[in-house]
Amino acid sequence: MSPAFSHTGVAVIKLKNPPVNSLSLELLTELVITLEKLENDKAFRGIVLSSDCPGIYSAGLDLLEMCGKSPGHYAEYWRAVQELWLRLYLSKLVTVAAINGPCIAGGCLISLTCDYRVLADNPKYVTGLNETVLGIVAPFWFKDTLVNTIGHRAAERALQLGLLFPPAAALQVGMVDQVVPEDQVQSTALSVMAQWMAIPDHARQLTKSMMRRATADRLLRQRDADVQNFVSFLSRDSIQKALQAYLEKLKQRKG
């Protein structure tokens, strides 16, 4: 994953972890470092988050990081997920998701942290938090991010049923802000970026913080407990067996 820079003060970051852009510990760490550098560089005012893997935005958390490893590894991994969310959710930069493939679970969470989401108009490009389908519960801060985006009732239904929304439904419920032809996703994201960057930075940044700070503070207050919950949940035999079975099913599908 390497950001491509434009002369307009916008960095285009393309996720690259084939085949499905799983959020591995390495990718999460690299992304956090890249964001930190851009935040500290006054030349940049915005980022477009897209994918460099054809036909996929991100399938979400990396199950290989969550299966058959030590509790210490699970804790390190979950802290990295928290860190990425906090950095993106509270970023002073304008953030636009250019969604050019299915955008699921942790991948959907990344898009939901952005200020604006543009989705390619392809019926296969679904988006949503489908954790319950895997027998997993989305953490409270995933839930908060979704509620803040689409409202309580729509989020309650989507989370309980693990719904994945195709483009038209995603637009209707508010998961995305715009659906455009696939070849126009990047150009639309950049034109939207120009609109957001026309607002004075300090006013926009303070407003963003005012809207989002309480949600972020909730995780910051409970960060250690959230890590402990994740580790104890993942360490259960039943959960490990379920994840192993799911990984086996994926292997057979590939085979």
C-alpha positions as CSV (number, residue, x, y, z in Angstrom):
1,M,0.0,0.0,0.0
2,S,1.6,3.2,-1.1
3,P,-0.2,6.6,-1.4
4,A,-0.2,8.3,-4.7
5,F,0.0,12.1,-4.3
6,S,-1.7,14.7,-6.4
7,H,-0.7,18.4,-6.7
8,T,-3.9,19.6,-5.1
9,G,-3.1,18.6,-1.5
10,V,-5.0,15.3,-1.9
11,A,-3.4,11.9,-1.2
12,V,-5.0,8.8,-2.9
13,I,-4.4,5.7,-0.7
14,K,-5.0,2.4,-2.3
15,L,-5.3,-0.7,-0.1
16,K,-3.2,-3.6,-1.4
17,N,-3.3,-6.9,0.4
18,P,-4.4,-9.5,-2.2
19,P,-6.6,-11.3,-2.7
20,V,-9.4,-9.6,-0.7
21,N,-7.6,-6.7,1.1
22,S,-8.0,-8.4,4.5
23,L,-7.1,-6.0,7.3
24,S,-3.9,-7.8,8.5
25,L,-1.9,-6.5,11.3
26,E,0.8,-5.4,8.8
27,L,-1.8,-3.5,6.7
28,L,-3.4,-1.8,9.7
29,T,0.0,-0.7,11.0
30,E,1.1,0.6,7.6
31,L,-2.1,2.5,7.1
32,V,-1.9,4.1,10.6
33,I,1.7,5.2,9.9
34,T,0.7,6.6,6.5
35,L,-2.2,8.6,8.0
36,E,0.0,9.9,10.7
37,K,2.5,11.2,8.1
38,L,-0.2,12.9,6.1
39,E,-1.8,14.5,9.2
40,N,1.6,16.0,10.0
41,D,2.3,17.2,6.5
42,K,0.8,20.7,6.0
43,A,0.8,20.1,2.2
44,F,-2.1,17.7,2.5
45,R,-5.7,18.5,3.3
46,G,-7.5,15.4,2.2
47,I,-7.3,11.7,1.4
48,V,-9.2,9.4,-0.9
49,L,-9.3,5.8,0.3
50,S,-9.6,3.2,-2.4
51,S,-8.5,-0.3,-3.4
52,D,-5.7,-1.5,-5.6
53,C,-7.1,-5.1,-5.7
54,P,-9.5,-5.5,-8.7
55,G,-13.1,-6.3,-7.8
56,I,-12.7,-5.9,-4.0
57,Y,-12.5,-2.9,-1.6
58,S,-12.0,-4.9,1.6
59,A,-13.4,-8.1,3.0
60,G,-12.7,-6.8,6.5
61,L,-10.7,-8.2,9.5
62,D,-8.1,-10.8,8.7
63,L,-9.5,-14.1,10.2
64,L,-5.9,-15.6,10.1
65,E,-4.9,-13.0,12.7
66,M,-7.8,-14.2,14.9
67,C,-7.4,-17.9,14.6
68,G,-4.9,-20.2,16.4
69,K,-2.8,-17.4,17.8
70,S,-1.9,-16.3,21.4
71,P,-4.0,-14.0,23.5
72,G,-1.1,-11.5,23.3
73,H,-1.4,-11.5,19.5
74,Y,-5.2,-11.0,19.6
75,A,-4.7,-8.0,21.9
76,E,-2.1,-6.5,19.7
77,Y,-4.3,-7.0,16.6
78,W,-7.4,-5.5,18.2
79,R,-5.4,-2.4,19.4
80,A,-4.3,-1.9,15.8
81,V,-8.0,-2.0,14.7
82,Q,-9.0,0.5,17.4
83,E,-6.0,2.8,16.4
84,L,-7.0,2.8,12.8
85,W,-10.6,3.7,13.6
86,L,-9.7,6.4,16.0
87,R,-7.2,8.0,13.6
88,L,-9.6,7.9,10.6
89,Y,-12.7,8.9,12.6
90,L,-11.1,11.9,14.2
91,S,-8.9,12.8,11.2
92,K,-8.5,16.6,10.5
93,L,-8.1,15.7,6.9
94,V,-11.1,15.5,4.5
95,T,-11.6,11.7,4.0
96,V,-13.5,10.3,1.0
97,A,-14.0,6.6,0.4
98,A,-13.9,5.6,-3.3
99,I,-15.5,2.2,-3.0
100,N,-14.6,0.1,-6.0
101,G,-15.6,-3.4,-4.9
102,P,-17.4,-5.3,-2.1
103,C,-16.9,-3.4,1.2
104,I,-17.7,-5.8,4.1
105,A,-17.4,-5.8,7.9
106,G,-14.1,-4.1,8.9
107,G,-13.9,-2.8,5.3
108,C,-17.3,-1.2,5.7
109,L,-16.2,0.2,9.0
110,I,-13.3,2.0,7.3
111,S,-15.7,3.5,4.7
112,L,-18.1,4.6,7.5
113,T,-15.4,6.6,9.2
114,C,-15.0,8.7,6.1
115,D,-16.6,12.1,5.5
116,Y,-18.2,10.9,2.2
117,R,-18.6,7.6,0.4
118,V,-18.8,7.0,-3.3
119,L,-19.8,3.5,-4.4
120,A,-19.4,1.9,-7.9
121,D,-22.7,0.9,-9.4
122,N,-22.2,-2.9,-9.6
123,P,-24.7,-5.3,-8.0
124,K,-21.9,-7.4,-6.7
125,Y,-20.4,-4.5,-4.8
126,V,-22.2,-4.9,-1.5
127,T,-21.5,-3.2,1.8
128,G,-22.4,-3.8,5.4
129,L,-21.5,-5.1,8.8
130,N,-22.3,-8.8,8.6
131,E,-20.6,-10.0,11.8
132,T,-23.7,-11.9,13.1
133,V,-23.6,-14.2,10.1
134,L,-20.3,-15.5,11.3
135,G,-21.5,-15.8,14.9
136,I,-19.6,-12.7,16.0
137,V,-21.0,-9.5,17.6
138,A,-20.0,-6.1,16.2
139,P,-18.3,-4.1,19.0
140,F,-20.2,-1.1,20.4
141,W,-18.0,1.4,18.5
142,F,-18.8,-0.4,15.1
143,K,-22.4,-0.1,16.1
144,D,-22.1,3.6,17.1
145,T,-20.4,4.4,13.8
146,L,-23.3,2.8,11.9
147,V,-26.0,4.4,14.0
148,N,-24.4,7.8,13.4
149,T,-24.5,7.1,9.7
150,I,-27.9,5.6,9.0
151,G,-29.9,6.1,12.2
152,H,-30.9,3.7,15.1
153,R,-33.7,1.6,13.5
154,A,-32.0,1.0,10.2
155,A,-28.7,0.1,12.1
156,E,-30.5,-2.2,14.5
157,R,-32.0,-4.2,11.6
158,A,-28.8,-4.2,9.6
159,L,-26.7,-5.4,12.5
160,Q,-29.0,-8.1,13.8
161,L,-29.5,-9.6,10.3
162,G,-25.9,-9.0,9.2
163,L,-27.3,-7.3,6.0
164,L,-25.1,-6.6,3.0
165,F,-26.6,-3.8,0.9
166,P,-26.2,-3.7,-2.9
167,P,-25.6,-0.2,-4.3
168,A,-29.2,1.1,-4.7
169,A,-30.2,-0.1,-1.2
170,A,-26.9,1.2,0.3
171,L,-27.7,4.6,-1.2
172,Q,-31.3,4.5,0.0
173,V,-30.4,3.7,3.6
174,G,-27.5,6.1,3.7
175,M,-24.6,3.6,3.9
176,V,-23.1,5.6,0.9
177,D,-23.7,9.1,-0.3
178,Q,-23.4,8.5,-4.1
179,V,-23.5,5.6,-6.5
180,V,-21.8,6.2,-9.9
181,P,-20.6,4.1,-12.8
182,E,-17.5,2.1,-12.0
183,D,-15.2,4.1,-14.2
184,Q,-16.2,7.4,-12.5
185,V,-15.6,6.4,-8.9
186,Q,-12.2,8.0,-8.6
187,S,-13.1,11.2,-10.5
188,T,-16.3,11.7,-8.5
189,A,-14.3,11.2,-5.2
190,L,-11.9,13.9,-6.3
191,S,-14.6,16.4,-7.3
192,V,-16.4,15.8,-4.0
193,M,-13.1,16.4,-2.3
194,A,-12.8,19.8,-4.0
195,Q,-16.2,20.7,-2.6
196,W,-15.3,19.8,1.0
197,M,-11.9,21.5,0.7
198,A,-13.6,24.8,-0.4
199,I,-14.6,25.1,3.3
200,P,-12.0,26.8,5.6
201,D,-10.1,24.0,7.3
202,H,-10.3,25.3,10.9
203,A,-14.2,25.7,10.8
204,R,-14.7,22.3,9.1
205,Q,-12.3,20.5,11.5
206,L,-13.9,22.0,14.7
207,T,-17.3,21.0,13.4
208,K,-16.2,17.5,12.6
209,S,-14.7,17.2,16.1
210,M,-17.9,18.5,17.7
211,M,-20.0,15.9,15.8
212,R,-17.6,12.9,16.4
213,R,-15.7,13.5,19.7
214,A,-18.3,11.9,22.0
215,T,-18.4,8.7,20.0
216,A,-14.6,8.5,19.9
217,D,-14.3,9.3,23.6
218,R,-16.6,6.4,24.4
219,L,-14.0,4.0,23.0
220,L,-11.1,5.8,24.5
221,R,-12.6,5.5,28.0
222,Q,-13.2,1.7,27.5
223,R,-10.3,0.9,25.3
224,D,-8.6,-1.7,27.6
225,A,-11.9,-3.3,28.5
226,D,-12.8,-3.6,24.8
227,V,-9.4,-5.3,24.1
228,Q,-10.0,-7.7,27.0
229,N,-13.5,-8.5,25.8
230,F,-12.2,-9.2,22.3
231,V,-9.4,-11.5,23.6
232,S,-11.7,-13.5,25.9
233,F,-14.4,-13.9,23.2
234,L,-11.8,-15.0,20.6
235,S,-10.2,-17.4,23.1
236,R,-13.3,-19.5,23.5
237,D,-13.1,-23.0,22.0
238,S,-16.5,-22.6,20.3
239,I,-15.4,-19.3,18.6
240,Q,-12.1,-20.8,17.5
241,K,-13.8,-23.9,16.1
242,A,-16.4,-21.7,14.2
243,L,-13.6,-19.5,12.7
244,Q,-11.6,-22.6,11.7
245,A,-14.7,-24.1,10.0
246,Y,-15.3,-20.9,8.2
247,L,-11.7,-20.7,7.0
248,E,-11.9,-24.3,5.8
249,K,-15.0,-23.5,3.9
250,L,-13.2,-20.6,2.2
251,K,-10.3,-22.8,1.3
252,Q,-12.7,-25.4,-0.3
253,R,-14.4,-22.6,-2.2
254,K,-11.1,-21.4,-3.6
255,G,-10.1,-25.0,-4.4
